[in-house]
Amino acid sequence: MTTTHLAAEAVQNDPVLNIAIFGAFVAVTLFIVIRASRNNKTAADYYAAGRSFSGTQNGFAIAGDYLSAASFLGICGAIALNGYDGFLYSIGFLVAWLVALLLVAEMMRNTGKFTMADVLSFRLKQRPVRMAAALTTLAVCFFYLLAQMSGAGGLVSLLLGIDDRIGQSLVIAIVGVLMIVYVLIGGMKGTTWVQIVKAVLLIAGALAMTLWVLALHGFSLNTLLESAVDNSPSGEKILGPGLQYGANPLDFLSLGMALVLGTAGLPHVLMRFYTVPTAKEARRSVVWAIWLIGGFYLLTLVLGYGAGALVGPERIAAAPGGVNSAAPLLAQALGGPLLMGFISAVAFATILAVVAGLTITAAASFAHDIYSNVIKRGKDGTGTADPNGEVKVARRTVIVIGVLAIIGGIGAQGQNIAFLVALAFAIAASANLPTILYSLFWKRFNTRGAVWSMYGGLLAAIGLIVISPVFSGNDKAMIPGIDIAIFPLNNPGIVSIPLGFLLGWIGTITAKTAESRALAAEMEVRSLTGFGAEKAVDH
């Protein structure tokens, strides 16, 4: 495959063509968003798309939300550079999705209204639980946004041939502005349609590239792997475990816990289930999502090793965007600037759709949970928030979140986005998952347990990240100029996730006051049957 590799080196980027493809995609999706926004009249329209999507449509939208830039750019690069250890991300994300479906997805949909906090506060005290749930939601969304914005900077910089930090920072700012426009105009309905279009394009593009890579290797996976081994400085080590995590198996275990358990606590994925009208359609969307997501993660194995074989790990690591440039460079090696432009536009669609979904989730959490149900409801205990006022607050929150995402994305440039997403998963699994499971399955669970679990898991996860090698102490850290790394692992999950569960249990058994048994019974019936799921969560 040496000749093919040399051919890939010789292909030159065409910024004009890339900008044209990029601009065409933005124009088409903006048109879709504007069309979809015509019926955004109520809070239900803005947050949950009026619950107007079918199970099939929502299945594609869930796949679009879940198959983020980490799934396409980060994992392909991780496999190209680290082989087997990189593919563990694909396995972890897929198993995580199945765990989320089996444990929480339908029950959350039956019990909630717009946000995760609706479920967690259903039978507990509204103000403290909603505030804690909103803060954990905002934290998860922020870390996830860091990953997507970082990927956007690297991707568009590769497209346009920008390799300096200032130029990449400008690209991230432009992506952030576009994201704000999409969410302000389209709400959940517009965002969902962008997710559907993006899912179709992403899966179709990945499938076409996979078949192309296999065709070049005689449709033999063994031949492809041999080519990847020949082109890798690590040789046959990329086919076995340990290249990335062999020195510290605990780091791998911590990563695995975060990936497998984190999805069930991701608020932007769980919020997708509120866009369908019935529990039956929610189940149908689950089936579609399983097939789409599962099929895509199988494709990443071929794409990752294909990038290693046809492009080479060293060239990938040296490109603008680093490890995240593997998929676009593979497209360039296969089909030249035209295919690279198309795949990069699809990857950009992936980033834009996911950041839009994250942003509207975070905005809904602040406006619906903090503004409407804590600030306004707290005045007289009955709820005085105007739905139109709530949506206005959500729109303003979108702007604030967009600005913060731009700043954070500039600071996180060069990080592997699959790795950054794993940190978001760790926070979700530590702060959200224990409270979700306890709320759904433990009748004795109470407000103190929920608050201790969420705040404790959140502070533990973020605190351990700050004192880990991810944050400081080495050239690849977020802040390489300082060294406060005293926690030896790159992912905090192995400590923070059990701590979140432990704090929820201790908080519950030490509380002297019991919660309403009637509300606990109502929640159990609603979560299992869907009865009353369309009613507002007001008590």
Helices and strands as residue ranges (DSSP letters): H 2-10, H 15-36, G 37-39, H 43-48, G 49-51, H 55-66, H 69-69, I 70-74, H 75-82, H 84-100, I 101-105, H 106-111, H 116-120, H 126-160, H 165-216, H 221-230, G 235-239, H 249-262, G 263-265, H 267-270, G 271-275, H 279-310, H 313-318, G 322-325, H 326-364, I 365-376, H 377-380, H 387-411, H 417-427, I 428-432, H 433-441, H 447-466, H 493-510, H 517-529
